[in-house]
Each structure stands twice: as C-alpha cells, then as structure tokens.
Amino acid sequence: MEKKKIMVVDDNPDVLFSIKQGLEALEPNFEVIGVESGEECIELLKSGEIPDLIVLDIMMPGLSGWEVYNRIKDHPEWKDIPLVFLTARTDETARRIGRFLGEDFIEKPFETKELKERIKRVLREKGKL
C-alpha cells in the first residue's frame, strides 16, 4: 500500500511534532507533513503538495482554520480533500460547525491512537484507503 500523506496544520510546533511522531509510529503507511500556519498550508497546496487528508487546527494567528477551510473548499482542485478539525475549542457551536463542515472534529487533548483510527475511518469513507 502506498503511503498516505496527512497534512497537519497547527501553530504549535510541539503539537505538530507529537502528532508526526505518534502517527508515523502507529501507522507506517502515514507520511505526516507538519505545517505551522494556514498561509503555509495554502502555499503548499498551490505548489502541488496535495495530501490525502488535512488535520486542521481552528484557532491560529493569521488565517483561522475556518478561513483555511473556506479557501480549500472554494478551490476546484482541493475541494475534495477530506478535512478533520482539531481544536482546543470545546464549545457546542465550534463542535456543531466542525462536524458539519469537516469529516470529523477532534478536541484537544486527544489520544494519538484515536486520532489515527479517526483518520483511517475518514480515508476509508472517502475511498482513499
């Protein structure tokens, strides 16, 4: 099976590091690309770096996760990339919007094993696994 590219967008380098280390250790077929801002995410997509799935933090300086989501969904070549929101926001509004817009909504703190299972479920549902 070819490796699945998982782009993780989070402004916290510690979160990026722990997700990359954890997911790649638990799932050898995942290649995790850590991105520290919404702007960098959009630049990578523009350069042709198209992942199989994006894990997207909501609260980030500059472009928020919601704004990144809108730009991805408005772009014909990116709109089908599955998105999983990952956030420290635990209010009901964010939860409802996240589940409605994205394929999944995961609250911090989270277990890496659960994150892996939920990513795999979304990839399976989208026919990418």
N, CA and C atoms as an extended XYZ file, in Angstrom:
387
Properties=species:S:1:pos:R:3:atomname:S:1:resname:S:1:resid:I:1 pbc="F F F"
N         0.851       -1.190        0.000 N   MET     1
C         0.000        0.000        0.000 CA  MET     1
C         0.891        1.247        0.000 C   MET     1
N         0.521        2.210       -0.844 N   GLU     2
C         1.322        3.437       -0.881 CA  GLU     2
C         1.038        4.277        0.355 C   GLU     2
N         2.027        5.087        0.716 N   LYS     3
C         1.878        5.940        1.898 CA  LYS     3
C         0.786        6.971        1.674 C   LYS     3
N         0.059        7.264        2.746 N   LYS     4
C        -0.972        8.300        2.718 CA  LYS     4
C        -0.380        9.565        3.315 C   LYS     4
N        -0.500       10.670        2.580 N   LYS     5
C         0.013       11.951        3.071 CA  LYS     5
C        -1.033       12.619        3.945 C   LYS     5
N        -0.658       12.877        5.184 N   ILE     6
C        -1.535       13.558        6.125 CA  ILE     6
C        -0.892       14.910        6.429 C   ILE     6
N        -1.571       16.003        6.044 N   MET     7
C        -1.054       17.336        6.355 CA  MET     7
C        -1.692       17.791        7.667 C   MET     7
N        -0.844       18.144        8.632 N   VAL     8
C        -1.338       18.625        9.920 CA  VAL     8
C        -1.008       20.111       10.013 C   VAL     8
N        -2.038       20.943       10.195 N   VAL     9
C        -1.869       22.389       10.261 CA  VAL     9
C        -2.182       22.842       11.684 C   VAL     9
N        -1.138       23.291       12.394 N   ASP    10
C        -1.289       23.731       13.784 CA  ASP    10
C        -0.165       24.708       14.091 C   ASP    10
N        -0.492       25.800       14.773 N   ASP    11
C         0.533       26.816       15.047 CA  ASP    11
C         1.445       26.432       16.208 C   ASP    11
N         1.177       25.299       16.854 N   ASN    12
C         2.012       24.855       17.972 CA  ASN    12
C         2.985       23.767       17.485 C   ASN    12
N         4.301       24.091       17.433 N   PRO    13
C         5.283       23.114       16.939 CA  PRO    13
C         5.321       21.830       17.769 C   PRO    13
N         5.019       21.919       19.063 N   ASP    14
C         5.000       20.713       19.910 CA  ASP    14
C         3.881       19.766       19.494 C   ASP    14
N         2.728       20.330       19.155 N   VAL    15
C         1.603       19.512       18.693 CA  VAL    15
C         1.974       18.838       17.369 C   VAL    15
N         2.561       19.608       16.449 N   LEU    16
C         2.978       19.042       15.156 CA  LEU    16
C         3.956       17.894       15.354 C   LEU    16
N         4.947       18.116       16.226 N   PHE    17
C         5.968       17.102       16.469 CA  PHE    17
C         5.336       15.833       17.056 C   PHE    17
N         4.484       16.003       18.064 N   SER    18
C         3.921       14.818       18.720 CA  SER    18
C         2.971       14.059       17.785 C   SER    18
N         2.209       14.780       16.957 N   ILE    19
C         1.321       14.092       16.008 CA  ILE    19
C         2.153       13.337       14.969 C   ILE    19
N         3.180       13.991       14.424 N   LYS    20
C         4.031       13.345       13.415 CA  LYS    20
C         4.678       12.084       13.990 C   LYS    20
N         5.314       12.228       15.157 N   GLN    21
C         5.986       11.077       15.778 CA  GLN    21
C         4.988        9.969       16.095 C   GLN    21
N         3.879       10.347       16.698 N   GLY    22
C         2.883        9.361       17.135 CA  GLY    22
C         2.217        8.638       15.982 C   GLY    22
N         1.738        9.392       14.998 N   LEU    23
C         1.029        8.761       13.872 CA  LEU    23
C         1.953        7.888       13.043 C   LEU    23
N         3.171        8.385       12.766 N   GLU    24
C         4.081        7.591       11.931 CA  GLU    24
C         4.557        6.339       12.660 C   GLU    24
N         4.613        6.385       13.991 N   ALA    25
C         4.985        5.191       14.761 CA  ALA    25
C         3.840        4.175       14.767 C   ALA    25
N         2.606        4.662       14.896 N   LEU    26
C         1.439        3.772       14.955 CA  LEU    26
C         1.016        3.267       13.583 C   LEU    26
N         1.270        4.062       12.551 N   GLU    27
C         0.795        3.738       11.207 CA  GLU    27
C         1.906        3.992       10.185 C   GLU    27
N         2.685        2.937        9.867 N   PRO    28
C         3.823        3.091        8.952 CA  PRO    28
C         3.428        3.611        7.571 C   PRO    28
N         2.157        3.464        7.184 N   ASN    29
C         1.719        3.932        5.866 CA  ASN    29
C         1.313        5.400        5.855 C   ASN    29
N         1.476        6.093        6.976 N   PHE    30
C         1.190        7.526        7.017 CA  PHE    30
C         2.487        8.312        6.903 C   PHE    30
N         2.469        9.330        6.048 N   GLU    31
C         3.557       10.298        5.994 CA  GLU    31
C         2.949       11.616        6.451 C   GLU    31
N         3.426       12.135        7.582 N   VAL    32
C         2.834       13.341        8.155 CA  VAL    32
C         3.664       14.567        7.776 C   VAL    32
N         2.965       15.556        7.209 N   ILE    33
C         3.595       16.829        6.849 CA  ILE    33
C         3.089       17.868        7.839 C   ILE    33
N         3.984       18.423        8.644 N   GLY    34
C         3.591       19.429        9.632 CA  GLY    34
C         3.683       20.829        9.049 C   GLY    34
N         2.626       21.608        9.249 N   VAL    35
C         2.548       22.960        8.709 CA  VAL    35
C         2.114       23.891        9.838 C   VAL    35
N         2.871       25.002       10.034 N   GLU    36
C         2.638       25.846       11.202 CA  GLU    36
C         1.650       26.991       11.014 C   GLU    36
N         1.075       27.155        9.806 N   SER    37
C         0.105       28.241        9.629 CA  SER    37
C        -0.845       27.930        8.475 C   SER    37
N        -1.991       28.606        8.515 N   GLY    38
C        -2.952       28.471        7.424 CA  GLY    38
C        -2.364       28.957        6.115 C   GLY    38
N        -1.589       30.040        6.195 N   GLU    39
C        -0.964       30.594        4.986 CA  GLU    39
C        -0.017       29.575        4.359 C   GLU    39
N         0.784       28.909        5.204 N   GLU    40
C         1.733       27.906        4.699 CA  GLU    40
C         0.984       26.728        4.079 C   GLU    40
N        -0.131       26.348        4.664 N   CYS    41
C        -0.962       25.268        4.127 CA  CYS    41
C        -1.405       25.618        2.702 C   CYS    41
N        -1.935       26.824        2.518 N   ILE    42
C        -2.411       27.256        1.201 CA  ILE    42
C        -1.253       27.311        0.202 C   ILE    42
N        -0.087       27.809        0.646 N   GLU    43
C         1.092       27.873       -0.245 CA  GLU    43
C         1.513       26.476       -0.702 C   GLU    43
N         1.531       25.512        0.231 N   LEU    44
C         1.906       24.142       -0.138 CA  LEU    44
C         0.910       23.557       -1.134 C   LEU    44
N        -0.376       23.797       -0.902 N   LEU    45
C        -1.389       23.304       -1.845 CA  LEU    45
C        -1.178       23.931       -3.224 C   LEU    45
N        -0.907       25.233       -3.249 N   LYS    46
C        -0.669       25.929       -4.526 CA  LYS    46
C         0.545       25.349       -5.251 C   LYS    46
N         1.543       24.898       -4.481 N   SER    47
C         2.763       24.360       -5.097 CA  SER    47
C         2.586       22.908       -5.554 C   SER    47
N         1.391       22.341       -5.315 N   GLY    48
C         1.121       20.986       -5.791 CA  GLY    48
C         1.275       19.902       -4.741 C   GLY    48
N         1.512       20.300       -3.499 N   GLU    49
C         1.627       19.335       -2.386 CA  GLU    49
C         0.211       19.017       -1.900 C   GLU    49
N        -0.412       18.009       -2.529 N   ILE    50
C        -1.807       17.688       -2.226 CA  ILE    50
C        -1.868       16.440       -1.336 C   ILE    50
N        -2.278       16.607       -0.083 N   PRO    51
C        -2.342       15.460        0.833 CA  PRO    51
C        -3.617       14.644        0.629 C   PRO    51
N        -3.633       13.451        1.230 N   ASP    52
C        -4.832       12.609        1.196 CA  ASP    52
C        -5.859       13.102        2.212 C   ASP    52
N        -5.386       13.824        3.231 N   LEU    53
C        -6.268       14.325        4.283 CA  LEU    53
C        -5.555       15.467        4.998 C   LEU    53
N        -6.334       16.446        5.488 N   ILE    54
C        -5.767       17.548        6.257 CA  ILE    54
C        -6.380       17.549        7.653 C   ILE    54
N        -5.501       17.587        8.661 N   VAL    55
C        -5.934       17.789       10.050 CA  VAL    55
C        -5.691       19.267       10.323 C   VAL    55
N        -6.747       19.985       10.688 N   LEU    56
C        -6.709       21.442       10.710 CA  LEU    56
C        -7.097       22.010       12.069 C   LEU    56
N        -6.159       22.752       12.676 N   ASP    57
C        -6.453       23.467       13.917 CA  ASP    57
C        -7.395       24.618       13.574 C   ASP    57
N        -8.281       24.982       14.482 N   ILE    58
C        -9.213       26.081       14.215 CA  ILE    58
C        -8.625       27.419       14.640 C   ILE    58
N        -8.092       27.479       15.857 N   MET    59
C        -7.613       28.762       16.381 CA  MET    59
C        -6.127       28.936       16.085 C   MET    59
N        -5.833       29.755       15.057 N   MET    60
C        -4.449       30.037       14.692 CA  MET    60
C        -4.333       31.529       14.390 C   MET    60
N        -3.155       32.112       14.644 N   PRO    61
C        -2.962       33.508       14.236 CA  PRO    61
C        -2.973       33.601       12.719 C   PRO    61
N        -3.292       34.763       12.176 N   GLY    62
C        -3.387       34.885       10.715 CA  GLY    62
C        -4.665       34.234       10.252 C   GLY    62
N        -4.549       33.325        9.287 N   LEU    63
C        -5.731       32.616        8.785 CA  LEU    63
C        -6.199       31.603        9.818 C   LEU    63
N        -7.466       31.691       10.224 N   SER    64
C        -8.008       30.691       11.150 CA  SER    64
C        -8.314       29.411       10.375 C   SER    64
N        -8.565       28.340       11.096 N   GLY    65
C        -8.945       27.084       10.460 CA  GLY    65
C       -10.198       27.233        9.607 C   GLY    65
N       -11.157       28.063       10.073 N   TRP    66
C       -12.388       28.275        9.300 CA  TRP    66
C       -12.048       28.923        7.957 C   TRP    66
N       -11.139       29.935        7.973 N   GLU    67
C       -10.761       30.630        6.732 CA  GLU    67
C       -10.010       29.690        5.786 C   GLU    67
N        -9.119       28.864        6.336 N   VAL    68
C        -8.388       27.890        5.521 CA  VAL    68
C        -9.384       26.921        4.882 C   VAL    68
N       -10.345       26.465        5.690 N   TYR    69
C       -11.390       25.564        5.197 CA  TYR    69
C       -12.095       26.188        3.983 C   TYR    69
N       -12.512       27.457        4.128 N   ASN    70
C       -13.232       28.136        3.043 CA  ASN    70
C       -12.392       28.211        1.772 C   ASN    70
N       -11.107       28.531        1.912 N   ARG    71
C       -10.236       28.627        0.734 CA  ARG    71
C       -10.060       27.275        0.057 C   ARG    71
N        -9.928       26.222        0.869 N   ILE    72
C        -9.767       24.874        0.301 CA  ILE    72
C       -11.040       24.465       -0.436 C   ILE    72
N       -12.188       24.670        0.193 N   LYS    73
C       -13.457       24.235       -0.406 CA  LYS    73
C       -13.846       25.067       -1.628 C   LYS    73
N       -13.330       26.300       -1.724 N   ASP    74
C       -13.628       27.153       -2.882 CA  ASP    74
C       -12.729       26.848       -4.080 C   ASP    74
N       -11.712       26.012       -3.884 N   HIS    75
C       -10.747       25.724       -4.946 CA  HIS    75
C       -11.101       24.389       -5.612 C   HIS    75
N       -11.304       24.382       -6.931 N   PRO    76
C       -11.741       23.155       -7.614 CA  PRO    76
C       -10.820       21.950       -7.406 C   PRO    76
N        -9.506       22.167       -7.339 N   GLU    77
C        -8.579       21.033       -7.213 CA  GLU    77
C        -8.417       20.555       -5.771 C   GLU    77
N        -8.862       21.339       -4.809 N   TRP    78
C        -8.650       20.984       -3.400 CA  TRP    78
C        -9.928       20.618       -2.672 C   TRP    78
N       -11.085       20.942       -3.256 N   LYS    79
C       -12.337       20.861       -2.511 CA  LYS    79
C       -12.691       19.455       -2.021 C   LYS    79
N       -12.104       18.419       -2.646 N   ASP    80
C       -12.419       17.057       -2.234 CA  ASP    80
C       -11.450       16.481       -1.200 C   ASP    80
N       -10.461       17.286       -0.771 N   ILE    81
C        -9.540       16.803        0.263 CA  ILE    81
C       -10.323       16.717        1.581 C   ILE    81
N       -10.360       15.541        2.204 N   PRO    82
C       -11.084       15.430        3.479 CA  PRO    82
C       -10.382       16.257        4.567 C   PRO    82
N       -11.195       16.898        5.410 N   LEU    83
C       -10.673       17.737        6.489 CA  LEU    83
C       -11.165       17.239        7.831 C   LEU    83
N       -10.233       17.161        8.780 N   VAL    84
C       -10.579       16.830       10.159 CA  VAL    84
C       -10.150       18.011       11.009 C   VAL    84
N       -11.097       18.600       11.719 N   PHE    85
C       -10.747       19.721       12.599 CA  PHE    85
C       -10.191       19.188       13.907 C   PHE    85
N        -9.142       19.858       14.392 N   LEU    86
C        -8.504       19.511       15.661 CA  LEU    86
C        -8.400       20.811       16.446 C   LEU    86
N        -9.005       20.864       17.624 N   THR    87
C        -9.038       22.156       18.305 CA  THR    87
C        -9.140       22.049       19.819 C   THR    87
N        -8.691       23.111       20.464 N   ALA    88
C        -8.859       23.233       21.906 CA  ALA    88
C       -10.226       23.840       22.222 C   ALA    88
N       -10.916       24.343       21.187 N   ARG    89
C       -12.267       24.888       21.405 CA  ARG    89
C       -13.217       23.742       21.681 C   ARG    89
N       -13.916       23.821       22.790 N   THR    90
C       -14.823       22.726       23.134 CA  THR    90
C       -16.267       23.205       23.240 C   THR    90
N       -16.526       24.448       22.776 N   ASP    91
C       -17.905       24.939       22.869 CA  ASP    91
C       -18.789       24.241       21.836 C   ASP    91
N       -20.049       24.198       22.116 N   GLU    92
C       -21.001       23.467       21.289 CA  GLU    92
C       -21.076       24.034       19.870 C   GLU    92
N       -20.953       25.346       19.710 N   THR    93
C       -21.009       25.960       18.383 CA  THR    93
C       -19.877       25.442       17.507 C   THR    93
N       -18.650       25.484       18.040 N   ALA    94
C       -17.494       25.001       17.272 CA  ALA    94
C       -17.662       23.518       16.944 C   ALA    94
N       -18.156       22.761       17.908 N   ARG    95
C       -18.340       21.324       17.718 CA  ARG    95
C       -19.335       21.063       16.585 C   ARG    95
N       -20.472       21.771       16.621 N   ARG    96
C       -21.505       21.579       15.593 CA  ARG    96
C       -20.996       21.983       14.211 C   ARG    96
N       -20.373       23.163       14.134 N   ILE    97
C       -19.869       23.653       12.845 CA  ILE    97
C       -18.779       22.724       12.326 C   ILE    97
N       -17.863       22.313       13.217 N   GLY    98
C       -16.766       21.426       12.820 CA  GLY    98
C       -17.248       20.103       12.276 C   GLY    98
N       -18.256       19.523       12.933 N   ARG    99
C       -18.781       18.234       12.467 CA  ARG    99
C       -19.555       18.391       11.163 C   ARG    99
N       -20.211       19.552       11.012 N   PHE   100
C       -20.994       19.801        9.801 CA  PHE   100
C       -20.069       20.032        8.607 C   PHE   100
N       -19.039       20.866        8.787 N   LEU   101
C       -18.152       21.236        7.683 CA  LEU   101
C       -17.127       20.160        7.381 C   LEU   101
N       -16.505       19.642        8.427 N   GLY   102
C       -15.422       18.687        8.231 CA  GLY   102
C       -15.913       17.256        8.301 C   GLY   102
N       -15.005       16.333        8.015 N   GLU   103
C       -15.340       14.910        8.107 CA  GLU   103
C       -15.342       14.455        9.561 C   GLU   103
N       -14.635       15.192       10.417 N   ASP   104
C       -14.593       14.842       11.838 CA  ASP   104
C       -14.132       16.069       12.622 C   ASP   104
N       -14.303       15.999       13.929 N   PHE   105
C       -13.975       17.109       14.824 CA  PHE   105
C       -13.364       16.491       16.077 C   PHE   105
N       -12.097       16.767       16.328 N   ILE   106
C       -11.389       16.149       17.457 CA  ILE   106
C       -10.931       17.240       18.410 C   ILE   106
N       -11.243       17.053       19.678 N   GLU   107
C       -10.877       18.055       20.679 CA  GLU   107
C        -9.531       17.720       21.307 C   GLU   107
N        -8.751       18.774       21.581 N   LYS   108
C        -7.502       18.621       22.340 CA  LYS   108
C        -7.861       18.642       23.815 C   LYS   108
N        -7.177       17.935       24.653 N   PRO   109
C        -6.139       16.940       24.338 CA  PRO   109
C        -6.780       15.687       23.744 C   PRO   109
N        -6.000       14.954       22.955 N   PHE   110
C        -6.516       13.774       22.269 CA  PHE   110
C        -5.495       12.655       22.401 C   PHE   110
N        -5.963       11.445       22.169 N   GLU   111
C        -5.074       10.282       22.144 CA  GLU   111
C        -4.649       10.061       20.694 C   GLU   111
N        -3.345        9.879       20.474 N   THR   112
C        -2.845        9.686       19.115 CA  THR   112
C        -3.482        8.461       18.459 C   THR   112
N        -3.701        7.403       19.256 N   LYS   113
C        -4.307        6.175       18.721 CA  LYS   113
C        -5.719        6.469       18.190 C   LYS   113
N        -6.472        7.278       18.938 N   GLU   114
C        -7.821        7.638       18.494 CA  GLU   114
C        -7.759        8.504       17.232 C   GLU   114
N        -6.812        9.443       17.191 N   LEU   115
C        -6.635       10.290       16.013 CA  LEU   115
C        -6.352        9.415       14.791 C   LEU   115
N        -5.455        8.438       14.945 N   LYS   116
C        -5.119        7.522       13.845 CA  LYS   116
C        -6.364        6.784       13.363 C   LYS   116
N        -7.154        6.244       14.288 N   GLU   117
C        -8.354        5.484       13.918 CA  GLU   117
C        -9.362        6.367       13.192 C   GLU   117
N        -9.507        7.607       13.662 N   ARG   118
C       -10.487        8.500       13.040 CA  ARG   118
C       -10.020        8.944       11.659 C   ARG   118
N        -8.715        9.151       11.489 N   ILE   119
C        -8.172        9.486       10.167 CA  ILE   119
C        -8.396        8.307        9.219 C   ILE   119
N        -8.112        7.094        9.687 N   LYS   120
C        -8.293        5.905        8.846 CA  LYS   120
C        -9.763        5.733        8.454 C   LYS   120
N       -10.672        6.006        9.394 N   ARG   121
C       -12.104        5.887        9.100 CA  ARG   121
C       -12.498        6.866        7.987 C   ARG   121
N       -12.036        8.112        8.088 N   VAL   122
C       -12.361        9.120        7.068 CA  VAL   122
C       -11.769        8.719        5.716 C   VAL   122
N       -10.521        8.263        5.709 N   LEU   123
C        -9.892        7.828        4.450 CA  LEU   123
C       -10.664        6.668        3.827 C   LEU   123
N       -11.114        5.721        4.676 N   ARG   124
C       -11.914        4.586        4.173 CA  ARG   124
C       -13.217        5.095        3.571 C   ARG   124
N       -13.910        5.997        4.289 N   GLU   125
C       -15.191        6.514        3.807 CA  GLU   125
C       -15.025        7.259        2.482 C   GLU   125
N       -13.879        7.891        2.281 N   LYS   126
C       -13.635        8.658        1.062 CA  LYS   126
C       -13.026        7.789       -0.044 C   LYS   126
N       -12.894        6.489        0.233 N   GLY   127
C       -12.340        5.588       -0.767 CA  GLY   127
C       -10.855        5.757       -1.012 C   GLY   127
N       -10.148        6.318       -0.011 N   LYS   128
C        -8.712        6.574       -0.179 CA  LYS   128
C        -7.875        5.528        0.561 C   LYS   128
N        -8.527        4.522        1.149 N   LEU   129
C        -7.764        3.521        1.898 CA  LEU   129
C        -8.147        2.131        1.427 C   LEU   129
